């Protein structure tokens, strides 16, 4: 018997997608959380991991109207109309 993992509340996906704002662009997201790397990919189309590239990920309008930052390896719960600002810095 195959059960839908979303029915028991333990699944990774939402029943429906939410709209989040990444660098002033609306993006659809269908998971309960988003990772640092996933936000970077939504912002720039790719995540480059090397010693010359750094990303800063800030968010606002999270649950409880919280603001914060994400660092590599971190996740945050998403909420409808949550805002992410992602900056890329190249060290040269």
Secondary structure, DSSP 8 states (H G I E B T S, - for coil): ----TTTTT--SEEEEEEEEEETTEEEEEEESEEEHHHHHHHHHSS---STTEEEEEEEES-GGG--EEE-TT-EEE--TT-EEEEEEEE--
